[in-house]
Amino acid sequence: MNISKVGLDLIKEYEGLRLTAYKPVASEQYWTIGYGHYGPDVWAGQVITRAQADAYLRSDVRRFEKAVNSAVKVSINQNQFDALVSFTYNLGEGTLYSSTLLQYVNKKQFGNAADEFLLFVNAGGQPLPGLVRRRKEERALFLKAYNAILWRYAREDLNLRTKADWNSSVGATVPLGYAAQINYGVQSNDFVQVIFREKKYWYKESLTLYWYDQDPAVVYTVVTEISFRGQSKWDSRIVAKRKKGDKVRVVGTSQNGWLKCVLDDTVGYIPNNSMYLVK
């Protein structure tokens, strides 16, 4: 694959155009010119035209296109490719090759891969605003691959907001292990639209912090008719019942060993005992 105009424009925006050779860091061996072109072919006092800067960029980008094409072993679309080339142009092939971002891409865990962009924002141990903005834009471009609504599963009980603001009211709660739809086509103020039970809400956009890519539940079969409790103790209220042969999704275990189960519109508990449930 080759980078598109969208990818080139992103690189141009964040590299910036300098038509006179300069050294961003005085101790660097070589000079830099154009859109971040660096090497022994640049000398002190050199001045180039915008057309020459574009030619340098096209030449440099070929190296990073080759790196991405070599490193990525799965099918990706143009937006994903452009984002990865911009990332690699900025940070180098070595960073791409050793990154968890690349591992997630090659596992087709694209939601997890997208969040990895945001980890590469530091210089000198401190986040730089320019790098933060660049990584966010690369991530957004990478996620345009989806242009669709993604089903995801809550990592914990998530309080969805009525507006793209933590100070807005809670509109609904997605319990641990429940599925909701993430609409990456609608974002605001670092929040993303979440569709839950056919209604639209907002939550922070990070996929990996709050959502599983795949269903985390383990399916058990009911051995005999049982009543699920609202808490992991027998004297708590009954929240649901299931008959022999029913399937139940188990999403975790309480501290006292009861199974935490997803039951339609609620969460219920039952002791972890083969008298009640078996895998």
C-alpha positions as CSV (number, residue, x, y, z in Angstrom):
1,M,0.0,0.0,0.0
2,N,1.0,3.6,-0.4
3,I,0.0,6.6,1.7
4,S,-2.9,8.8,0.6
5,K,-3.1,12.5,0.4
6,V,-4.9,12.4,3.8
7,G,-1.9,10.7,5.4
8,L,0.5,13.1,3.7
9,D,-1.4,16.1,4.8
10,L,-1.4,14.8,8.4
11,I,2.4,14.4,8.4
12,K,2.8,17.9,6.8
13,E,0.6,19.4,9.5
14,Y,2.6,18.1,12.4
15,E,6.1,18.1,11.0
16,G,5.7,21.7,9.8
17,L,7.5,23.2,6.9
18,R,10.9,24.8,7.2
19,L,12.6,25.9,4.0
20,T,15.9,26.7,5.7
21,A,18.0,24.0,7.3
22,Y,17.9,23.9,11.1
23,K,18.8,21.8,14.1
24,P,15.9,21.1,16.5
25,V,18.5,19.9,19.0
26,A,22.0,21.5,18.8
27,S,23.7,18.2,19.5
28,E,22.2,16.4,16.5
29,Q,24.6,15.1,14.0
30,Y,22.8,16.3,10.9
31,W,20.6,19.2,9.9
32,T,16.8,19.1,9.2
33,I,14.8,20.8,6.4
34,G,11.4,20.6,4.7
35,Y,8.9,18.4,6.5
36,G,11.3,16.9,9.0
37,H,13.8,15.6,6.4
38,Y,17.0,14.8,8.3
39,G,20.3,13.4,7.1
40,P,23.8,14.0,5.7
41,D,22.3,15.5,2.5
42,V,21.2,18.6,4.4
43,W,23.8,21.2,5.3
44,A,24.0,24.4,7.3
45,G,22.5,27.4,5.5
46,Q,20.7,25.2,2.9
47,V,17.5,26.8,1.5
48,I,14.9,24.8,-0.6
49,T,11.6,25.5,-2.3
50,R,8.2,24.1,-1.3
51,A,8.4,21.8,-4.3
52,Q,11.7,20.4,-3.1
53,A,10.3,19.9,0.4
54,D,7.4,17.9,-1.1
55,A,10.0,15.8,-3.1
56,Y,12.0,15.1,0.1
57,L,8.7,14.1,1.9
58,R,7.7,11.7,-0.8
59,S,11.1,10.1,-0.8
60,D,11.2,9.8,3.0
61,V,7.7,8.4,3.2
62,R,8.5,5.5,0.9
63,R,10.9,4.2,3.6
64,F,8.1,4.2,6.2
65,E,5.5,2.8,3.8
66,K,7.9,-0.1,3.3
67,A,8.2,-0.5,7.1
68,V,4.5,-0.6,7.7
69,N,3.9,-3.0,4.7
70,S,6.5,-5.3,6.0
71,A,5.4,-5.2,9.7
72,V,1.6,-5.5,9.3
73,K,0.6,-9.1,8.5
74,V,-3.2,-8.6,8.3
75,S,-5.5,-6.7,6.0
76,I,-6.0,-3.0,6.9
77,N,-7.7,-0.2,5.1
78,Q,-6.2,3.1,3.8
79,N,-7.0,5.1,6.9
80,Q,-5.3,2.6,9.2
81,F,-2.3,2.5,6.9
82,D,-2.0,6.3,6.7
83,A,-2.2,6.5,10.5
84,L,0.5,3.9,10.9
85,V,2.8,5.6,8.4
86,S,2.4,8.9,10.1
87,F,3.2,7.3,13.5
88,T,6.3,5.6,12.1
89,Y,7.5,8.7,10.2
90,N,7.5,10.5,13.5
91,L,8.9,7.8,15.8
92,G,10.9,5.5,13.5
93,E,10.6,1.9,12.4
94,G,12.1,0.5,15.6
95,T,9.3,1.9,17.7
96,L,6.7,0.4,15.4
97,Y,8.3,-3.0,15.3
98,S,8.6,-3.2,19.1
99,S,5.2,-1.7,19.9
100,T,2.2,-3.4,21.4
101,L,0.3,-1.3,18.9
102,L,1.7,-3.5,16.1
103,Q,0.9,-6.6,18.1
104,Y,-2.7,-5.6,18.4
105,V,-2.9,-4.7,14.7
106,N,-1.6,-8.1,13.7
107,K,-4.2,-9.8,16.0
108,K,-6.9,-7.7,14.4
109,Q,-7.7,-6.1,17.7
110,F,-8.1,-2.7,16.2
111,G,-9.8,-1.1,19.1
112,N,-7.0,-2.0,21.4
113,A,-4.5,-0.9,18.8
114,A,-6.1,2.6,18.5
115,D,-5.7,3.3,22.2
116,E,-2.0,2.4,21.9
117,F,-1.4,5.6,19.8
118,L,-2.1,7.7,22.9
119,L,0.9,6.2,24.9
120,F,3.5,7.8,22.6
121,V,3.2,11.4,23.6
122,N,6.2,12.0,25.8
123,A,9.5,13.7,25.2
124,G,12.1,14.1,28.0
125,G,9.7,12.2,30.3
126,Q,6.9,14.8,29.9
127,P,3.8,14.8,27.5
128,L,4.1,17.4,24.7
129,P,0.9,19.1,23.6
130,G,1.9,18.7,19.9
131,L,2.5,15.0,20.3
132,V,-0.8,14.6,22.2
133,R,-2.7,16.3,19.4
134,R,-0.8,14.3,16.7
135,R,-1.5,10.9,18.4
136,K,-5.2,11.8,18.9
137,E,-5.5,12.7,15.2
138,E,-3.6,9.5,14.1
139,R,-5.9,7.5,16.4
140,A,-9.0,9.2,15.0
141,L,-7.8,8.4,11.4
142,F,-7.1,4.8,12.3
143,L,-10.6,4.4,13.8
144,K,-12.2,5.7,10.6
145,A,-11.6,2.1,9.5
146,Y,-14.7,1.3,11.5
147,N,-17.2,3.9,10.2
148,A,-19.6,1.4,11.7
149,I,-21.1,0.9,15.1
150,L,-19.0,-1.6,17.2
151,W,-20.4,-3.9,19.8
152,R,-18.4,-3.9,23.0
153,Y,-18.7,-5.4,26.5
154,A,-18.4,-3.4,29.7
155,R,-15.3,-4.2,31.8
156,E,-17.2,-2.9,34.9
157,D,-20.4,-1.2,35.7
158,L,-20.3,1.9,33.5
159,N,-22.5,5.0,34.2
160,L,-23.4,6.5,30.8
161,R,-23.8,10.2,30.6
162,T,-26.6,12.2,29.0
163,K,-24.1,14.7,27.6
164,A,-20.4,14.6,26.6
165,D,-19.4,15.8,30.0
166,W,-18.7,14.0,33.3
167,N,-20.8,16.6,35.1
168,S,-23.9,15.7,33.2
169,S,-26.5,13.3,34.7
170,V,-26.2,9.5,34.5
171,G,-28.7,8.3,31.8
172,A,-28.1,4.5,32.2
173,T,-25.7,2.0,33.6
174,V,-24.1,-0.8,31.5
175,P,-23.4,-3.6,34.0
176,L,-20.2,-5.6,33.8
177,G,-20.2,-8.0,30.9
178,Y,-23.2,-6.3,29.2
179,A,-23.0,-5.3,25.5
180,A,-23.4,-1.8,24.1
181,Q,-22.7,-0.2,20.8
182,I,-19.9,2.3,20.4
183,N,-20.5,4.8,17.6
184,Y,-17.1,6.2,16.6
185,G,-18.7,8.4,14.0
186,V,-20.1,10.6,16.8
187,Q,-17.5,12.1,19.2
188,S,-17.4,15.2,21.3
189,N,-15.1,16.5,24.0
190,D,-13.2,13.2,24.2
191,F,-16.5,11.4,24.6
192,V,-18.0,8.9,22.2
193,Q,-21.6,8.1,21.6
194,V,-22.8,4.8,23.2
195,I,-26.0,3.2,22.2
196,F,-27.5,1.0,25.0
197,R,-31.0,-0.5,24.9
198,E,-31.7,1.6,21.8
199,K,-31.0,4.9,23.5
200,K,-28.1,7.2,23.0
201,Y,-25.6,8.3,25.7
202,W,-22.0,9.4,26.1
203,Y,-18.9,7.9,27.7
204,K,-15.2,8.5,27.5
205,E,-13.8,7.3,24.2
206,S,-11.1,4.9,25.3
207,L,-11.9,1.4,24.1
208,T,-9.5,-0.7,26.1
209,L,-10.0,1.0,29.5
210,Y,-13.7,0.5,29.6
211,W,-14.7,-2.1,27.1
212,Y,-13.8,-5.6,26.0
213,D,-13.5,-6.4,22.3
214,Q,-15.0,-9.8,22.8
215,D,-17.5,-11.2,25.2
216,P,-15.7,-11.9,28.5
217,A,-18.4,-14.2,29.8
218,V,-18.1,-18.0,30.1
219,V,-21.3,-19.9,29.3
220,Y,-22.6,-22.3,32.0
221,T,-25.6,-24.7,31.9
222,V,-28.1,-24.8,34.7
223,V,-28.2,-28.2,36.4
224,T,-31.5,-27.7,38.3
225,E,-34.0,-24.9,38.8
226,I,-32.2,-22.1,40.7
227,S,-32.8,-18.6,42.0
228,F,-30.1,-16.0,41.5
229,R,-29.5,-13.5,44.3
230,G,-28.9,-9.7,44.1
231,Q,-25.8,-10.1,46.3
232,S,-23.4,-13.0,46.9
233,K,-25.4,-14.2,50.0
234,W,-28.4,-16.4,50.5
235,D,-30.4,-13.8,52.4
236,S,-30.3,-11.2,49.6
237,R,-33.3,-10.8,47.4
238,I,-34.0,-13.1,44.4
239,V,-33.5,-11.2,41.1
240,A,-34.0,-14.0,38.6
241,K,-34.8,-17.7,38.2
242,R,-33.6,-20.2,35.7
243,K,-34.7,-23.8,34.9
244,K,-32.7,-26.9,34.1
245,G,-30.9,-26.7,30.8
246,D,-30.9,-22.9,30.5
247,K,-27.6,-21.2,29.5
248,V,-26.1,-18.5,31.8
249,R,-23.3,-16.1,31.1
250,V,-20.8,-15.9,34.0
251,V,-18.6,-12.8,34.1
252,G,-16.7,-13.2,37.3
253,T,-16.5,-14.4,40.9
254,S,-17.2,-12.6,44.1
255,Q,-14.7,-12.5,47.0
256,N,-16.6,-15.3,48.8
257,G,-16.7,-17.5,45.7
258,W,-20.1,-16.9,44.2
259,L,-20.5,-16.7,40.4
260,K,-21.5,-13.3,39.0
261,C,-23.9,-13.9,36.2
262,V,-25.5,-11.7,33.5
263,L,-29.2,-12.3,33.4
264,D,-31.1,-10.3,30.8
265,D,-31.7,-6.9,32.5
266,T,-29.9,-7.7,35.8
267,V,-26.9,-9.3,37.4
268,G,-27.3,-12.2,39.8
269,Y,-25.2,-14.4,42.0
270,I,-25.1,-18.1,42.7
271,P,-22.6,-20.3,44.6
272,N,-19.8,-21.7,42.4
273,N,-21.0,-25.3,42.8
274,S,-21.7,-28.0,40.2
275,M,-25.0,-28.6,41.9
276,Y,-26.2,-25.4,40.3
277,L,-24.1,-24.7,37.2
278,V,-21.7,-26.6,35.0
279,K,-19.6,-25.5,32.0
